[in-house]
Amino acid sequence: MTETTLPQRGPISIQLTADDVARAYQLFQTQALLSVRGVLSVLFLDLVTVGLTVFAIKALSGDDLPLPLAGMLAVLFPAVMIWSTRSRNGRLARRIFAQQKSLNQPFTLAWTDEALQTQAPQGDATLPWRDLIKMKQDRHMILFFESDALFRMVPRRLLSQAQQDDLLRTAETGMGGGK
């Protein structure tokens, strides 16, 4: 790296907001739902729900569920399930932000070719890029995953475009191609 790019690598002061945490949870949920496991889970639950509904109507009334109604149920169930989960996760993220005092503390973020570094009142952390399993991003947030359940969030609003580009490029290279 040349001297002109070093200032882009931090330290950057970060103060998370409740909206940041909600957006991180939304991105986390979206990436989970769009994974192969997430899609298969929704399809399986949809099949079971429609099947049980058809069976229950037949058992209770002796009538078959009209095919258009069964089709509508098959489409409506996953839509309602995803909408309600996203709605609930927004409220949950805001409650977690209010409860977890470490999320309310400012911290600094920096990165090198080898690691992501944070400094916070609770302590300093250096996370080698090679220890991350994946990275997900949207227009508001970048998530760095240490496991399927644990991620570090970086709000894009606090980084310049050059810093975002450098962080993402450095992470992809350090992670071995952006897993």
N, C-alpha and C positions, 0 to 999 in steps of 0.2 A: 504494500500500500504506500502511496505517496503521502507526503506531509499534508497536502491539501484535503485529503479525505479523512484524516484522523479526527478533526473536530466533530465530524458527523457521527462518530461512534460513541458519543456521550462524554461525560455523564449527562443524562437527561432526567430532570426532576419530574416525577409522576405523582399526581394526586388523583386517585380513583374517585369516581362518583357512583351513585347508585345506578345511574343509567349505564355506565361502563360495565358494571357487574352484570346487569340485566342483558346487555348486548353480548357479553362473553358467554353467558349461559344460553342465550338464543343461538349463537354460533355453535356452541358445544352440542346442543340438541339437534340442530340442523345437520351437522356432520354425522351425528350418530344415526339419525333417521335415514340419511341418504347412503349409509353404508350397506353392504350386502346383508349383514345381519339385521339391520334396522328394517330394510324393505321386506325381507322375508318374515320378520316378526309381525309387521303390520298386516301383510297378506295372510299369514296364518290366523291371526286374531280375527281378521275380516271373514275368512272362510268359516271359522268356528262360530262366530256370531250369526252370520247368515244361516248356516246350517242348523244351529240350535233354534233360531227364530222360525225357520220353515218347519222343523220338527215339532216345536211347541204349538204352532198354529194348527198343524195337522192333528196332533194329539188332542188338543182342547176343543177344536171345532169340527174336525173331520174334513175341513176344506183345505185345498191346496193354496199356497201363497201365490198370487198371480205373478207371473214372470217379470213384468215391468216393475212391480213393487219390490221383488227380490233384487232386481238389478239396481234400483234406486237405493235400497238399503245397503247393498254392497259398496256403492260409491259414497253414500252419506256417512256410514260408520267411520271409515278411516279419516274423513275430513273433520268430523266432529271430534274424534279422538286427538288428532294432531292440533286442532285449534284449541281445545281445552287444555292440553298439555302445555302448549306455548303460552297461553294466558296465565296458567298457574305458575309456570316457571318464572315469568316476569315478576310476579308478586313474591315468589320464594327468593329470587335473587335480591330483591330490595330488602326483604327481611334479613337475609344473611348479611348483607352489607351493613345493616343497622346493628346486628348482633356481633359480628366479627370485627373487633376493634383494629386488628392488623390491616384490614382493608381500608380503614379510614386514615391510616398513617401515611404520610408521604414517603416515597422511596426514590432512589436514583437507579437508573438503568444505564448500563454500558455494555459493549460487546467487543470482542476481539475475534480473530480468525479461529480461536480455539474454544471460546466459551461465551455464554450470556452471564452477565454479572449484575447483581443487585445489592444495594446497601439500604438497610431499613433500621428503624429503632430496635426491631426484634433480632437483628443480626445481618451479617453479610452472607451472600451465597454466590458461588461460582458453579454454573451448570455447564459442563462441556457439551458442545453441540452433538457429539457422538452418543451422548446419553439420552437424547431426545428421540422419541419414536415417530413423531409426525408434527406437522405444522399446518394449521388451518387459518384462513383469513377471509374477511369480507371487507366492505367499505369502511367499517367502524373499528374493527378489532383484528389483532393478530394473536393467535393462541399457539403456544409452544407446549406440546404434550410430553410429560415424563412417563405417563402410563395412559391407559384408556380412560382413567378417571381423574387424573391430576394434570392440571395445565397452568401455565404462567400466562397472564393476559397483558397485552401491550395495546393501549388505546392509540389508534392512528392519529387522533386529533392532536396529540402532543408531539408528533414527529413531523419534520419537514418531509417533502416528497423524496429528497435526496437521502435523508436518514432512513426512511422506509425502504427505499430501493437497496441501500447498502445493507441494512439489517436482514432483509429477506434473502439477498444474494449470499451474504455471509452465512446465514443459517442453512440455506440449501447446500452450499459447498461443504460446510462443516458436518452436516447430517448425512452427507454422502448422496446428494442428489435430491434432497427435499422429499423424504419418505412420505 
